[in-house]
Amino acid sequence: MLYSKVFPIASKMSANVDTFEMPYTAKPRFEFGYLPQLDGLRGMAVILVVVGHLLQFWKPPGTRLGEGLAQFGVMLFFVLSGFLITSILLRERLNTDRIDLPAFYWRRILRLAPALLFFLVTMCALKLTGAVRDVPWYEFAVCLLYVRNMWGRSVSLAHLWTLSMEEQFYITWPLLMARIRPARLLAIGIALTLLCNVWRFVAIDRAWFDESHGIYYLRPYFRYDSILVGCCLALALVEKSDWAARVAGIARPVGVIATWIVSIWWLEFGGDYSRPLYITIQTYLAVLILFQLLLSDSSVYLRIMSHDSMRYMGKISYSLYLWQQIFLATKAPSWGMLREFPLNITAALILAAASYRFIESPFLRLKQRYSEVIEADPDTAEIGASGVTV
């Protein structure tokens, strides 16, 4: 089974949970190798966003399906991000007895900042020429400070709220991982996830905030569970590996997709509890899809997600997510055929491929070399004994 290849040490972890006070080197090693199907899942996520926006902002305006597709694509990004970041930090902690926090944040900068800066500089130039008119100058600063989910009103930069929420989350999560043992952190993560589920449900059901402003969808205190649930999945696969395969076996891809389609219909025509529960349902459906990719023995499912085309879409997904908005969502001023299908998607794909090739890739290589240096030098940025126990 794929799980045994990805997490060969997970089954040994539970026997060592109660001996956390022993030197951390006594812990089994957490192995998380490259999984091509996760690139494919990232590719699926950005395809859902692009197709969703194409339907949502079509002439005539799209249906609820377009909004639902885009939202579920974003949800897949969040869940996968939490899972991958937590897995990488777990591997570092198990391999080196510590988490190098400065190195982590430098890697985040090298991964995200170059493509984002290129996009924002281009947007500034377009604003100066009048080709973009809906972005006030202060909103560029809002995006650079990663608070677009709190302030901002343009359509052209509206999608950057997702980057803001991720970076706000990762200000604190690595700090917790460096100081709390995985078993206890898993319990805390599950509790916080459920608390966020309940808090959002009650707030929406009681109409404590104006839903038309997107507060329940954009604000971190209503959406952290979307990332946190992926973090919990990584921790659970280490700490509770004995039940992981059984849980994955419950969720089959066809059933997950069917449930998601029903949830879209339910949101449109359901009763009083459809909207308060909608985001929560999406969250756990995204987790089940990730579960399947990690643990499924379905060769067809894995082959589709590991296909070269899906993997390439995953590689350019960040740049494509940045660029698709101004071609698919922004409508004024008119760019003529560049904002009409299929030229709008073609233009976004070309810019995304160029951004990945000439902007992202050089910094990704630098990031990889930096990571190798950090992992090879056990004396670099030592956190100390107090950083690995509670």
Secondary structure, 3 states (H helix, E strand, C coil): CHHHHHCCCHHHHHHHHHHCCCCHHHCCCCCCCCCHHHHHHHHHHHHHHHHHHHHHCCCCCCCHHHHHHHHHHHHHHHHHHHHHHHHHHHHHHHHHCCCCHHHHHHHHHHHHHHHHHHHHHHHHHHHHHCCCCCCCHHHHHHHHCCCCCCCCCCCCCHHHHHHHHHHHHHHHHHHHHHHCCHHHHHHHHHHHHHHHHHHHHHHHHCCCCCHHHCHHHHCHHHHHHHHHHHHHHHHHHHHCHHHHHHHHHHCCHHHHHHHHHHHHHHHHHCCCCHHHHHHHHHHHHHHHHHHHHHHCCCHHHHHHHCCHHHHHHHHCHHHHHHHHHHHHCCCCCCCHHHHCCCHHHHHHHHHHHHHHHHHHHHHHHHHHHHHHHHHHCCCCCCCCHHHCCC
